[in-house]
């Protein structure tokens, strides 16, 4: 099992958490998602997978599809 932490800016409420959780859950290989909301700050999504970690660009695309911004785009998301 691998876990990846993704720092996310722009989240403010539980609707944000639900949107990000739904999009990240659809990335191939993802088996679990936990989002810790920090309203007004940088939230963190922890993504779990049973095999190799999903590609960082796939995780970033999922966050962006939900309408939010990865705090460190283009960098190692762990």
mmJSON file of the N, C-alpha and C atoms, coordinates in Angstrom:
{"data_MODEL":{"atom_site":{
"group_PDB":["ATOM","ATOM","ATOM","ATOM","ATOM","ATOM","ATOM","ATOM","ATOM","ATOM","ATOM","ATOM","ATOM","ATOM","ATOM","ATOM","ATOM","ATOM","ATOM","ATOM","ATOM","ATOM","ATOM","ATOM","ATOM","ATOM","ATOM","ATOM","ATOM","ATOM","ATOM","ATOM","ATOM","ATOM","ATOM","ATOM","ATOM","ATOM","ATOM","ATOM","ATOM","ATOM","ATOM","ATOM","ATOM","ATOM","ATOM","ATOM","ATOM","ATOM","ATOM","ATOM","ATOM","ATOM","ATOM","ATOM","ATOM","ATOM","ATOM","ATOM","ATOM","ATOM","ATOM","ATOM","ATOM","ATOM","ATOM","ATOM","ATOM","ATOM","ATOM","ATOM","ATOM","ATOM","ATOM","ATOM","ATOM","ATOM","ATOM","ATOM","ATOM","ATOM","ATOM","ATOM","ATOM","ATOM","ATOM","ATOM","ATOM","ATOM","ATOM","ATOM","ATOM","ATOM","ATOM","ATOM","ATOM","ATOM","ATOM","ATOM","ATOM","ATOM","ATOM","ATOM","ATOM","ATOM","ATOM","ATOM","ATOM","ATOM","ATOM","ATOM","ATOM","ATOM","ATOM","ATOM","ATOM","ATOM","ATOM","ATOM","ATOM","ATOM","ATOM","ATOM","ATOM","ATOM","ATOM","ATOM","ATOM","ATOM","ATOM","ATOM","ATOM","ATOM","ATOM","ATOM","ATOM","ATOM","ATOM","ATOM","ATOM","ATOM","ATOM","ATOM","ATOM","ATOM","ATOM","ATOM","ATOM","ATOM","ATOM","ATOM","ATOM","ATOM","ATOM","ATOM","ATOM","ATOM","ATOM","ATOM","ATOM","ATOM","ATOM","ATOM","ATOM","ATOM","ATOM","ATOM","ATOM","ATOM","ATOM","ATOM","ATOM","ATOM","ATOM","ATOM","ATOM","ATOM","ATOM","ATOM","ATOM","ATOM","ATOM","ATOM","ATOM","ATOM","ATOM","ATOM","ATOM","ATOM","ATOM","ATOM","ATOM","ATOM","ATOM","ATOM","ATOM","ATOM","ATOM","ATOM","ATOM","ATOM","ATOM","ATOM","ATOM","ATOM","ATOM","ATOM","ATOM","ATOM","ATOM","ATOM","ATOM","ATOM","ATOM","ATOM","ATOM","ATOM","ATOM","ATOM","ATOM","ATOM","ATOM","ATOM","ATOM","ATOM","ATOM","ATOM","ATOM","ATOM","ATOM","ATOM","ATOM","ATOM"],
"id":[1,2,3,4,5,6,7,8,9,10,11,12,13,14,15,16,17,18,19,20,21,22,23,24,25,26,27,28,29,30,31,32,33,34,35,36,37,38,39,40,41,42,43,44,45,46,47,48,49,50,51,52,53,54,55,56,57,58,59,60,61,62,63,64,65,66,67,68,69,70,71,72,73,74,75,76,77,78,79,80,81,82,83,84,85,86,87,88,89,90,91,92,93,94,95,96,97,98,99,100,101,102,103,104,105,106,107,108,109,110,111,112,113,114,115,116,117,118,119,120,121,122,123,124,125,126,127,128,129,130,131,132,133,134,135,136,137,138,139,140,141,142,143,144,145,146,147,148,149,150,151,152,153,154,155,156,157,158,159,160,161,162,163,164,165,166,167,168,169,170,171,172,173,174,175,176,177,178,179,180,181,182,183,184,185,186,187,188,189,190,191,192,193,194,195,196,197,198,199,200,201,202,203,204,205,206,207,208,209,210,211,212,213,214,215,216,217,218,219,220,221,222,223,224,225,226,227,228,229,230,231,232,233,234],
"type_symbol":["N","C","C","N","C","C","N","C","C","N","C","C","N","C","C","N","C","C","N","C","C","N","C","C","N","C","C","N","C","C","N","C","C","N","C","C","N","C","C","N","C","C","N","C","C","N","C","C","N","C","C","N","C","C","N","C","C","N","C","C","N","C","C","N","C","C","N","C","C","N","C","C","N","C","C","N","C","C","N","C","C","N","C","C","N","C","C","N","C","C","N","C","C","N","C","C","N","C","C","N","C","C","N","C","C","N","C","C","N","C","C","N","C","C","N","C","C","N","C","C","N","C","C","N","C","C","N","C","C","N","C","C","N","C","C","N","C","C","N","C","C","N","C","C","N","C","C","N","C","C","N","C","C","N","C","C","N","C","C","N","C","C","N","C","C","N","C","C","N","C","C","N","C","C","N","C","C","N","C","C","N","C","C","N","C","C","N","C","C","N","C","C","N","C","C","N","C","C","N","C","C","N","C","C","N","C","C","N","C","C","N","C","C","N","C","C","N","C","C","N","C","C","N","C","C","N","C","C","N","C","C","N","C","C"],
"label_atom_id":["N","CA","C","N","CA","C","N","CA","C","N","CA","C","N","CA","C","N","CA","C","N","CA","C","N","CA","C","N","CA","C","N","CA","C","N","CA","C","N","CA","C","N","CA","C","N","CA","C","N","CA","C","N","CA","C","N","CA","C","N","CA","C","N","CA","C","N","CA","C","N","CA","C","N","CA","C","N","CA","C","N","CA","C","N","CA","C","N","CA","C","N","CA","C","N","CA","C","N","CA","C","N","CA","C","N","CA","C","N","CA","C","N","CA","C","N","CA","C","N","CA","C","N","CA","C","N","CA","C","N","CA","C","N","CA","C","N","CA","C","N","CA","C","N","CA","C","N","CA","C","N","CA","C","N","CA","C","N","CA","C","N","CA","C","N","CA","C","N","CA","C","N","CA","C","N","CA","C","N","CA","C","N","CA","C","N","CA","C","N","CA","C","N","CA","C","N","CA","C","N","CA","C","N","CA","C","N","CA","C","N","CA","C","N","CA","C","N","CA","C","N","CA","C","N","CA","C","N","CA","C","N","CA","C","N","CA","C","N","CA","C","N","CA","C","N","CA","C","N","CA","C","N","CA","C","N","CA","C","N","CA","C","N","CA","C","N","CA","C","N","CA","C"],
"label_alt_id":[null,null,null,null,null,null,null,null,null,null,null,null,null,null,null,null,null,null,null,null,null,null,null,null,null,null,null,null,null,null,null,null,null,null,null,null,null,null,null,null,null,null,null,null,null,null,null,null,null,null,null,null,null,null,null,null,null,null,null,null,null,null,null,null,null,null,null,null,null,null,null,null,null,null,null,null,null,null,null,null,null,null,null,null,null,null,null,null,null,null,null,null,null,null,null,null,null,null,null,null,null,null,null,null,null,null,null,null,null,null,null,null,null,null,null,null,null,null,null,null,null,null,null,null,null,null,null,null,null,null,null,null,null,null,null,null,null,null,null,null,null,null,null,null,null,null,null,null,null,null,null,null,null,null,null,null,null,null,null,null,null,null,null,null,null,null,null,null,null,null,null,null,null,null,null,null,null,null,null,null,null,null,null,null,null,null,null,null,null,null,null,null,null,null,null,null,null,null,null,null,null,null,null,null,null,null,null,null,null,null,null,null,null,null,null,null,null,null,null,null,null,null,null,null,null,null,null,null,null,null,null,null,null,null],
"label_comp_id":["UNK","UNK","UNK","UNK","UNK","UNK","UNK","UNK","UNK","UNK","UNK","UNK","UNK","UNK","UNK","UNK","UNK","UNK","UNK","UNK","UNK","UNK","UNK","UNK","UNK","UNK","UNK","UNK","UNK","UNK","UNK","UNK","UNK","UNK","UNK","UNK","UNK","UNK","UNK","UNK","UNK","UNK","UNK","UNK","UNK","UNK","UNK","UNK","UNK","UNK","UNK","UNK","UNK","UNK","UNK","UNK","UNK","UNK","UNK","UNK","UNK","UNK","UNK","UNK","UNK","UNK","UNK","UNK","UNK","UNK","UNK","UNK","UNK","UNK","UNK","UNK","UNK","UNK","UNK","UNK","UNK","UNK","UNK","UNK","UNK","UNK","UNK","UNK","UNK","UNK","UNK","UNK","UNK","UNK","UNK","UNK","UNK","UNK","UNK","UNK","UNK","UNK","UNK","UNK","UNK","UNK","UNK","UNK","UNK","UNK","UNK","UNK","UNK","UNK","UNK","UNK","UNK","UNK","UNK","UNK","UNK","UNK","UNK","UNK","UNK","UNK","UNK","UNK","UNK","UNK","UNK","UNK","UNK","UNK","UNK","UNK","UNK","UNK","UNK","UNK","UNK","UNK","UNK","UNK","UNK","UNK","UNK","UNK","UNK","UNK","UNK","UNK","UNK","UNK","UNK","UNK","UNK","UNK","UNK","UNK","UNK","UNK","UNK","UNK","UNK","UNK","UNK","UNK","UNK","UNK","UNK","UNK","UNK","UNK","UNK","UNK","UNK","UNK","UNK","UNK","UNK","UNK","UNK","UNK","UNK","UNK","UNK","UNK","UNK","UNK","UNK","UNK","UNK","UNK","UNK","UNK","UNK","UNK","UNK","UNK","UNK","UNK","UNK","UNK","UNK","UNK","UNK","UNK","UNK","UNK","UNK","UNK","UNK","UNK","UNK","UNK","UNK","UNK","UNK","UNK","UNK","UNK","UNK","UNK","UNK","UNK","UNK","UNK","UNK","UNK","UNK","UNK","UNK","UNK"],
"label_asym_id":["A","A","A","A","A","A","A","A","A","A","A","A","A","A","A","A","A","A","A","A","A","A","A","A","A","A","A","A","A","A","A","A","A","A","A","A","A","A","A","A","A","A","A","A","A","A","A","A","A","A","A","A","A","A","A","A","A","A","A","A","A","A","A","A","A","A","A","A","A","A","A","A","A","A","A","A","A","A","A","A","A","A","A","A","A","A","A","A","A","A","A","A","A","A","A","A","A","A","A","A","A","A","A","A","A","A","A","A","A","A","A","A","A","A","A","A","A","A","A","A","A","A","A","A","A","A","A","A","A","A","A","A","A","A","A","A","A","A","A","A","A","A","A","A","A","A","A","A","A","A","A","A","A","A","A","A","A","A","A","A","A","A","A","A","A","A","A","A","A","A","A","A","A","A","A","A","A","A","A","A","A","A","A","A","A","A","A","A","A","A","A","A","A","A","A","A","A","A","A","A","A","A","A","A","A","A","A","A","A","A","A","A","A","A","A","A","A","A","A","A","A","A","A","A","A","A","A","A","A","A","A","A","A","A"],
"label_entity_id":["1","1","1","1","1","1","1","1","1","1","1","1","1","1","1","1","1","1","1","1","1","1","1","1","1","1","1","1","1","1","1","1","1","1","1","1","1","1","1","1","1","1","1","1","1","1","1","1","1","1","1","1","1","1","1","1","1","1","1","1","1","1","1","1","1","1","1","1","1","1","1","1","1","1","1","1","1","1","1","1","1","1","1","1","1","1","1","1","1","1","1","1","1","1","1","1","1","1","1","1","1","1","1","1","1","1","1","1","1","1","1","1","1","1","1","1","1","1","1","1","1","1","1","1","1","1","1","1","1","1","1","1","1","1","1","1","1","1","1","1","1","1","1","1","1","1","1","1","1","1","1","1","1","1","1","1","1","1","1","1","1","1","1","1","1","1","1","1","1","1","1","1","1","1","1","1","1","1","1","1","1","1","1","1","1","1","1","1","1","1","1","1","1","1","1","1","1","1","1","1","1","1","1","1","1","1","1","1","1","1","1","1","1","1","1","1","1","1","1","1","1","1","1","1","1","1","1","1","1","1","1","1","1","1"],
"label_seq_id":[1,1,1,2,2,2,3,3,3,4,4,4,5,5,5,6,6,6,7,7,7,8,8,8,9,9,9,10,10,10,11,11,11,12,12,12,13,13,13,14,14,14,15,15,15,16,16,16,17,17,17,18,18,18,19,19,19,20,20,20,21,21,21,22,22,22,23,23,23,24,24,24,25,25,25,26,26,26,27,27,27,28,28,28,29,29,29,30,30,30,31,31,31,32,32,32,33,33,33,34,34,34,35,35,35,36,36,36,37,37,37,38,38,38,39,39,39,40,40,40,41,41,41,42,42,42,43,43,43,44,44,44,45,45,45,46,46,46,47,47,47,48,48,48,49,49,49,50,50,50,51,51,51,52,52,52,53,53,53,54,54,54,55,55,55,56,56,56,57,57,57,58,58,58,59,59,59,60,60,60,61,61,61,62,62,62,63,63,63,64,64,64,65,65,65,66,66,66,67,67,67,68,68,68,69,69,69,70,70,70,71,71,71,72,72,72,73,73,73,74,74,74,75,75,75,76,76,76,77,77,77,78,78,78],
"pdbx_PDB_ins_code":[null,null,null,null,null,null,null,null,null,null,null,null,null,null,null,null,null,null,null,null,null,null,null,null,null,null,null,null,null,null,null,null,null,null,null,null,null,null,null,null,null,null,null,null,null,null,null,null,null,null,null,null,null,null,null,null,null,null,null,null,null,null,null,null,null,null,null,null,null,null,null,null,null,null,null,null,null,null,null,null,null,null,null,null,null,null,null,null,null,null,null,null,null,null,null,null,null,null,null,null,null,null,null,null,null,null,null,null,null,null,null,null,null,null,null,null,null,null,null,null,null,null,null,null,null,null,null,null,null,null,null,null,null,null,null,null,null,null,null,null,null,null,null,null,null,null,null,null,null,null,null,null,null,null,null,null,null,null,null,null,null,null,null,null,null,null,null,null,null,null,null,null,null,null,null,null,null,null,null,null,null,null,null,null,null,null,null,null,null,null,null,null,null,null,null,null,null,null,null,null,null,null,null,null,null,null,null,null,null,null,null,null,null,null,null,null,null,null,null,null,null,null,null,null,null,null,null,null,null,null,null,null,null,null],
"Cartn_x":[0.852,0.0,0.895,0.505,1.223,0.261,0.782,-0.019,0.696,-0.108,0.407,-0.375,0.339,-0.313,-0.285,-1.428,-1.553,-2.014,-1.228,-1.613,-2.472,-3.63,-4.617,-5.023,-5.01,-5.456,-6.873,-7.593,-8.888,-10.095,-9.897,-11.036,-11.563,-12.918,-13.495,-14.589,-15.087,-16.254,-16.314,-17.331,-17.484,-17.859,-18.491,-18.773,-17.45,-16.475,-15.149,-14.542,-14.642,-14.109,-14.765,-16.088,-16.812,-16.389,-16.23,-15.84,-14.447,-13.501,-12.129,-12.073,-12.785,-12.805,-13.354,-14.433,-15.041,-14.09,-13.47,-12.574,-11.334,-10.738,-9.539,-9.874,-11.062,-11.463,-11.592,-11.792,-11.95,-10.621,-9.508,-8.198,-7.876,-7.501,-7.174,-6.115,-6.393,-5.45,-5.716,-6.52,-6.808,-7.82,-7.492,-8.393,-8.978,-8.431,-8.968,-8.536,-9.393,-9.084,-9.566,-8.698,-9.078,-8.634,-9.57,-9.253,-9.391,-8.335,-8.354,-8.492,-9.683,-9.997,-9.362,-8.697,-8.188,-8.763,-9.939,-10.596,-9.696,-9.478,-8.623,-7.145,-6.791,-5.392,-5.168,-4.13,-3.811,-4.353,-5.32,-5.872,-4.971,-5.16,-4.34,-5.244,-5.059,-5.748,-4.722,-5.044,-4.194,-4.845,-4.11,-4.601,-3.891,-4.666,-4.126,-4.332,-3.321,-3.448,-2.801,-3.292,-2.755,-1.494,-1.403,-0.227,0.672,1.34,2.181,1.331,1.94,1.22,0.771,-0.44,-0.897,0.04,0.063,0.934,0.542,1.528,1.228,0.385,0.639,-0.139,-1.611,-1.89,-3.281,-3.98,-3.256,-3.831,-4.061,-3.095,-3.252,-4.435,-4.577,-5.697,-7.031,-7.101,-8.34,-8.687,-7.69,-7.931,-8.417,-7.798,-8.197,-9.594,-9.936,-11.274,-12.331,-11.971,-12.884,-12.971,-12.076,-12.122,-11.155,-10.117,-9.174,-7.746,-6.817,-5.44,-4.51,-3.64,-2.605,-1.583,-1.229,-0.342,1.047,1.485,2.824,2.752,2.093,1.945,3.293,3.364,4.571,5.667,5.425,6.426,5.979,6.875,6.527,5.423,4.295,3.139,3.223,4.204,4.278,4.744],
"Cartn_y":[-1.177,0.0,1.236,2.221,3.49,4.618,5.67,6.863,8.075,9.003,10.245,11.4,12.392,13.597,14.682,15.319,16.386,17.646,18.696,19.973,20.736,21.228,21.849,23.218,24.206,25.551,25.795,26.672,27.142,26.422,25.447,24.71,25.461,25.547,26.314,25.596,24.452,23.85,22.344,21.708,20.263,19.898,20.812,20.564,20.427,21.259,21.181,19.798,19.354,18.045,16.944,17.015,15.984,15.979,17.155,17.242,16.673,17.053,16.564,15.058,14.597,13.165,12.373,12.844,12.142,12.075,13.194,13.209,12.343,12.448,11.639,10.145,9.805,8.399,7.758,8.575,8.062,7.833,8.266,8.045,6.553,5.934,4.504,4.169,3.115,2.65,3.196,4.243,4.836,3.966,3.607,2.777,3.527,4.699,5.477,6.923,7.818,9.252,9.819,10.552,11.27,12.717,13.65,15.069,15.768,16.472,17.271,18.736,19.294,20.66,21.665,22.646,23.796,25.02,25.463,26.598,27.828,28.437,29.617,29.292,28.025,27.636,26.538,25.768,24.677,23.375,22.785,21.495,20.385,19.179,18.041,16.853,16.288,15.047,13.924,12.875,11.692,10.617,10.204,9.223,7.897,6.83,5.501,4.647,3.837,2.884,1.571,0.475,-0.841,-1.162,-0.675,-0.918,0.292,0.53,1.727,2.986,4.045,5.309,5.806,6.356,6.937,8.059,8.315,9.366,10.723,11.512,12.831,13.703,13.612,14.449,14.023,12.735,12.273,12.795,12.798,13.311,14.816,15.519,16.973,17.28,16.521,16.735,16.509,15.521,15.25,16.409,16.948,18.098,19.293,19.521,20.638,20.42,19.168,18.858,19.197,19.046,19.401,20.91,21.661,23.115,23.749,23.009,23.522,23.46,23.992,24.138,23.355,22.524,21.841,22.888,22.883,23.915,23.854,22.682,22.54,21.856,22.476,21.819,21.541,20.402,20.031,19.469,19.421,18.89,17.552,16.861,15.615,15.912,15.218,15.516,14.909,14.056,13.381,14.322],
"Cartn_z":[0.0,0.0,0.0,-0.788,-0.803,-0.478,0.106,0.361,-0.225,-0.689,-1.257,-0.658,-0.142,0.38,-0.687,-0.877,-1.861,-1.139,-1.221,-0.611,-1.614,-1.124,-2.009,-1.463,-2.345,-1.982,-2.488,-1.811,-2.285,-1.73,-0.866,-0.311,0.913,1.027,2.122,2.905,2.388,3.044,2.767,3.349,3.162,1.733,1.002,-0.417,-1.178,-0.841,-1.459,-1.187,0.057,0.449,-0.375,-0.516,-1.271,-2.742,-3.332,-4.745,-4.976,-4.126,-4.275,-4.029,-3.011,-2.706,-3.882,-4.464,-5.598,-6.79,-7.14,-8.308,-8.068,-6.889,-6.617,-6.564,-6.096,-6.017,-7.391,-8.414,-9.776,-10.5,-9.903,-10.53,-10.446,-11.557,-11.541,-10.488,-9.724,-8.71,-7.326,-7.223,-5.912,-5.179,-3.928,-3.128,-1.94,-1.633,-0.528,-0.604,-0.106,-0.085,1.242,1.922,3.138,2.969,3.138,2.975,4.317,4.702,5.932,5.517,5.761,5.355,6.304,5.722,6.46,5.751,6.219,5.571,5.643,4.5,4.444,4.406,4.408,4.375,3.36,3.56,2.658,3.23,2.544,2.945,2.432,2.972,2.559,2.254,1.071,0.703,0.761,1.479,1.526,0.671,-0.362,-1.325,-1.063,-0.97,-0.734,-1.97,-2.289,-3.399,-2.979,-3.526,-3.179,-3.965,-5.168,-6.001,-5.982,-7.091,-7.184,-7.054,-6.562,-6.416,-7.789,-7.869,-9.14,-9.585,-10.876,-11.417,-10.831,-10.403,-9.83,-10.76,-12.059,-12.99,-13.032,-12.815,-12.762,-11.508,-10.395,-9.148,-9.253,-9.832,-10.007,-10.915,-11.995,-12.923,-12.221,-11.337,-10.603,-9.678,-8.995,-8.109,-8.923,-10.061,-10.915,-11.493,-11.806,-12.307,-11.251,-9.99,-8.903,-8.71,-9.346,-9.284,-8.307,-7.918,-6.931,-7.466,-6.687,-7.134,-6.212,-6.819,-6.047,-5.623,-4.35,-3.808,-4.405,-4.842,-5.397,-6.759,-7.764,-9.063,-9.715,-10.364,-11.091,-10.216,-8.907,-7.992,-7.46,-6.784,-6.116,-5.116,-5.224,-4.394,-3.009,-2.748,-1.447,-0.366],
"occupancy":[1.0,1.0,1.0,1.0,1.0,1.0,1.0,1.0,1.0,1.0,1.0,1.0,1.0,1.0,1.0,1.0,1.0,1.0,1.0,1.0,1.0,1.0,1.0,1.0,1.0,1.0,1.0,1.0,1.0,1.0,1.0,1.0,1.0,1.0,1.0,1.0,1.0,1.0,1.0,1.0,1.0,1.0,1.0,1.0,1.0,1.0,1.0,1.0,1.0,1.0,1.0,1.0,1.0,1.0,1.0,1.0,1.0,1.0,1.0,1.0,1.0,1.0,1.0,1.0,1.0,1.0,1.0,1.0,1.0,1.0,1.0,1.0,1.0,1.0,1.0,1.0,1.0,1.0,1.0,1.0,1.0,1.0,1.0,1.0,1.0,1.0,1.0,1.0,1.0,1.0,1.0,1.0,1.0,1.0,1.0,1.0,1.0,1.0,1.0,1.0,1.0,1.0,1.0,1.0,1.0,1.0,1.0,1.0,1.0,1.0,1.0,1.0,1.0,1.0,1.0,1.0,1.0,1.0,1.0,1.0,1.0,1.0,1.0,1.0,1.0,1.0,1.0,1.0,1.0,1.0,1.0,1.0,1.0,1.0,1.0,1.0,1.0,1.0,1.0,1.0,1.0,1.0,1.0,1.0,1.0,1.0,1.0,1.0,1.0,1.0,1.0,1.0,1.0,1.0,1.0,1.0,1.0,1.0,1.0,1.0,1.0,1.0,1.0,1.0,1.0,1.0,1.0,1.0,1.0,1.0,1.0,1.0,1.0,1.0,1.0,1.0,1.0,1.0,1.0,1.0,1.0,1.0,1.0,1.0,1.0,1.0,1.0,1.0,1.0,1.0,1.0,1.0,1.0,1.0,1.0,1.0,1.0,1.0,1.0,1.0,1.0,1.0,1.0,1.0,1.0,1.0,1.0,1.0,1.0,1.0,1.0,1.0,1.0,1.0,1.0,1.0,1.0,1.0,1.0,1.0,1.0,1.0,1.0,1.0,1.0,1.0,1.0,1.0,1.0,1.0,1.0,1.0,1.0,1.0],
"B_iso_or_equiv":[0.0,0.0,0.0,0.0,0.0,0.0,0.0,0.0,0.0,0.0,0.0,0.0,0.0,0.0,0.0,0.0,0.0,0.0,0.0,0.0,0.0,0.0,0.0,0.0,0.0,0.0,0.0,0.0,0.0,0.0,0.0,0.0,0.0,0.0,0.0,0.0,0.0,0.0,0.0,0.0,0.0,0.0,0.0,0.0,0.0,0.0,0.0,0.0,0.0,0.0,0.0,0.0,0.0,0.0,0.0,0.0,0.0,0.0,0.0,0.0,0.0,0.0,0.0,0.0,0.0,0.0,0.0,0.0,0.0,0.0,0.0,0.0,0.0,0.0,0.0,0.0,0.0,0.0,0.0,0.0,0.0,0.0,0.0,0.0,0.0,0.0,0.0,0.0,0.0,0.0,0.0,0.0,0.0,0.0,0.0,0.0,0.0,0.0,0.0,0.0,0.0,0.0,0.0,0.0,0.0,0.0,0.0,0.0,0.0,0.0,0.0,0.0,0.0,0.0,0.0,0.0,0.0,0.0,0.0,0.0,0.0,0.0,0.0,0.0,0.0,0.0,0.0,0.0,0.0,0.0,0.0,0.0,0.0,0.0,0.0,0.0,0.0,0.0,0.0,0.0,0.0,0.0,0.0,0.0,0.0,0.0,0.0,0.0,0.0,0.0,0.0,0.0,0.0,0.0,0.0,0.0,0.0,0.0,0.0,0.0,0.0,0.0,0.0,0.0,0.0,0.0,0.0,0.0,0.0,0.0,0.0,0.0,0.0,0.0,0.0,0.0,0.0,0.0,0.0,0.0,0.0,0.0,0.0,0.0,0.0,0.0,0.0,0.0,0.0,0.0,0.0,0.0,0.0,0.0,0.0,0.0,0.0,0.0,0.0,0.0,0.0,0.0,0.0,0.0,0.0,0.0,0.0,0.0,0.0,0.0,0.0,0.0,0.0,0.0,0.0,0.0,0.0,0.0,0.0,0.0,0.0,0.0,0.0,0.0,0.0,0.0,0.0,0.0,0.0,0.0,0.0,0.0,0.0,0.0],
"pdbx_formal_charge":[null,null,null,null,null,null,null,null,null,null,null,null,null,null,null,null,null,null,null,null,null,null,null,null,null,null,null,null,null,null,null,null,null,null,null,null,null,null,null,null,null,null,null,null,null,null,null,null,null,null,null,null,null,null,null,null,null,null,null,null,null,null,null,null,null,null,null,null,null,null,null,null,null,null,null,null,null,null,null,null,null,null,null,null,null,null,null,null,null,null,null,null,null,null,null,null,null,null,null,null,null,null,null,null,null,null,null,null,null,null,null,null,null,null,null,null,null,null,null,null,null,null,null,null,null,null,null,null,null,null,null,null,null,null,null,null,null,null,null,null,null,null,null,null,null,null,null,null,null,null,null,null,null,null,null,null,null,null,null,null,null,null,null,null,null,null,null,null,null,null,null,null,null,null,null,null,null,null,null,null,null,null,null,null,null,null,null,null,null,null,null,null,null,null,null,null,null,null,null,null,null,null,null,null,null,null,null,null,null,null,null,null,null,null,null,null,null,null,null,null,null,null,null,null,null,null,null,null,null,null,null,null,null,null],
"auth_seq_id":[1,1,1,2,2,2,3,3,3,4,4,4,5,5,5,6,6,6,7,7,7,8,8,8,9,9,9,10,10,10,11,11,11,12,12,12,13,13,13,14,14,14,15,15,15,16,16,16,17,17,17,18,18,18,19,19,19,20,20,20,21,21,21,22,22,22,23,23,23,24,24,24,25,25,25,26,26,26,27,27,27,28,28,28,29,29,29,30,30,30,31,31,31,32,32,32,33,33,33,34,34,34,35,35,35,36,36,36,37,37,37,38,38,38,39,39,39,40,40,40,41,41,41,42,42,42,43,43,43,44,44,44,45,45,45,46,46,46,47,47,47,48,48,48,49,49,49,50,50,50,51,51,51,52,52,52,53,53,53,54,54,54,55,55,55,56,56,56,57,57,57,58,58,58,59,59,59,60,60,60,61,61,61,62,62,62,63,63,63,64,64,64,65,65,65,66,66,66,67,67,67,68,68,68,69,69,69,70,70,70,71,71,71,72,72,72,73,73,73,74,74,74,75,75,75,76,76,76,77,77,77,78,78,78],
"auth_comp_id":["UNK","UNK","UNK","UNK","UNK","UNK","UNK","UNK","UNK","UNK","UNK","UNK","UNK","UNK","UNK","UNK","UNK","UNK","UNK","UNK","UNK","UNK","UNK","UNK","UNK","UNK","UNK","UNK","UNK","UNK","UNK","UNK","UNK","UNK","UNK","UNK","UNK","UNK","UNK","UNK","UNK","UNK","UNK","UNK","UNK","UNK","UNK","UNK","UNK","UNK","UNK","UNK","UNK","UNK","UNK","UNK","UNK","UNK","UNK","UNK","UNK","UNK","UNK","UNK","UNK","UNK","UNK","UNK","UNK","UNK","UNK","UNK","UNK","UNK","UNK","UNK","UNK","UNK","UNK","UNK","UNK","UNK","UNK","UNK","UNK","UNK","UNK","UNK","UNK","UNK","UNK","UNK","UNK","UNK","UNK","UNK","UNK","UNK","UNK","UNK","UNK","UNK","UNK","UNK","UNK","UNK","UNK","UNK","UNK","UNK","UNK","UNK","UNK","UNK","UNK","UNK","UNK","UNK","UNK","UNK","UNK","UNK","UNK","UNK","UNK","UNK","UNK","UNK","UNK","UNK","UNK","UNK","UNK","UNK","UNK","UNK","UNK","UNK","UNK","UNK","UNK","UNK","UNK","UNK","UNK","UNK","UNK","UNK","UNK","UNK","UNK","UNK","UNK","UNK","UNK","UNK","UNK","UNK","UNK","UNK","UNK","UNK","UNK","UNK","UNK","UNK","UNK","UNK","UNK","UNK","UNK","UNK","UNK","UNK","UNK","UNK","UNK","UNK","UNK","UNK","UNK","UNK","UNK","UNK","UNK","UNK","UNK","UNK","UNK","UNK","UNK","UNK","UNK","UNK","UNK","UNK","UNK","UNK","UNK","UNK","UNK","UNK","UNK","UNK","UNK","UNK","UNK","UNK","UNK","UNK","UNK","UNK","UNK","UNK","UNK","UNK","UNK","UNK","UNK","UNK","UNK","UNK","UNK","UNK","UNK","UNK","UNK","UNK","UNK","UNK","UNK","UNK","UNK","UNK"],
"auth_asym_id":["A","A","A","A","A","A","A","A","A","A","A","A","A","A","A","A","A","A","A","A","A","A","A","A","A","A","A","A","A","A","A","A","A","A","A","A","A","A","A","A","A","A","A","A","A","A","A","A","A","A","A","A","A","A","A","A","A","A","A","A","A","A","A","A","A","A","A","A","A","A","A","A","A","A","A","A","A","A","A","A","A","A","A","A","A","A","A","A","A","A","A","A","A","A","A","A","A","A","A","A","A","A","A","A","A","A","A","A","A","A","A","A","A","A","A","A","A","A","A","A","A","A","A","A","A","A","A","A","A","A","A","A","A","A","A","A","A","A","A","A","A","A","A","A","A","A","A","A","A","A","A","A","A","A","A","A","A","A","A","A","A","A","A","A","A","A","A","A","A","A","A","A","A","A","A","A","A","A","A","A","A","A","A","A","A","A","A","A","A","A","A","A","A","A","A","A","A","A","A","A","A","A","A","A","A","A","A","A","A","A","A","A","A","A","A","A","A","A","A","A","A","A","A","A","A","A","A","A","A","A","A","A","A","A"],
"auth_atom_id":["N","CA","C","N","CA","C","N","CA","C","N","CA","C","N","CA","C","N","CA","C","N","CA","C","N","CA","C","N","CA","C","N","CA","C","N","CA","C","N","CA","C","N","CA","C","N","CA","C","N","CA","C","N","CA","C","N","CA","C","N","CA","C","N","CA","C","N","CA","C","N","CA","C","N","CA","C","N","CA","C","N","CA","C","N","CA","C","N","CA","C","N","CA","C","N","CA","C","N","CA","C","N","CA","C","N","CA","C","N","CA","C","N","CA","C","N","CA","C","N","CA","C","N","CA","C","N","CA","C","N","CA","C","N","CA","C","N","CA","C","N","CA","C","N","CA","C","N","CA","C","N","CA","C","N","CA","C","N","CA","C","N","CA","C","N","CA","C","N","CA","C","N","CA","C","N","CA","C","N","CA","C","N","CA","C","N","CA","C","N","CA","C","N","CA","C","N","CA","C","N","CA","C","N","CA","C","N","CA","C","N","CA","C","N","CA","C","N","CA","C","N","CA","C","N","CA","C","N","CA","C","N","CA","C","N","CA","C","N","CA","C","N","CA","C","N","CA","C","N","CA","C","N","CA","C","N","CA","C","N","CA","C","N","CA","C","N","CA","C","N","CA","C"],
"pdbx_PDB_model_num":[1,1,1,1,1,1,1,1,1,1,1,1,1,1,1,1,1,1,1,1,1,1,1,1,1,1,1,1,1,1,1,1,1,1,1,1,1,1,1,1,1,1,1,1,1,1,1,1,1,1,1,1,1,1,1,1,1,1,1,1,1,1,1,1,1,1,1,1,1,1,1,1,1,1,1,1,1,1,1,1,1,1,1,1,1,1,1,1,1,1,1,1,1,1,1,1,1,1,1,1,1,1,1,1,1,1,1,1,1,1,1,1,1,1,1,1,1,1,1,1,1,1,1,1,1,1,1,1,1,1,1,1,1,1,1,1,1,1,1,1,1,1,1,1,1,1,1,1,1,1,1,1,1,1,1,1,1,1,1,1,1,1,1,1,1,1,1,1,1,1,1,1,1,1,1,1,1,1,1,1,1,1,1,1,1,1,1,1,1,1,1,1,1,1,1,1,1,1,1,1,1,1,1,1,1,1,1,1,1,1,1,1,1,1,1,1,1,1,1,1,1,1,1,1,1,1,1,1,1,1,1,1,1,1]
}}}
